[in-house]
């Protein structure tokens, strides 16, 4: 990723941590960015996967009440 993309991820990480009231240790910033980058790559791979027109959604399972 480019430096601009890294800065954008860092901004997103700080903003998200702030919204969730999570303390953010600056020493962890690079590791968090790396994990987020990997997660985004997986998400892009899933989003780019084309499904056939006849694909059916998975059934919904619900727990029975006891």
Beta strands, then each sheet from edge to edge (+ up, - down):
end
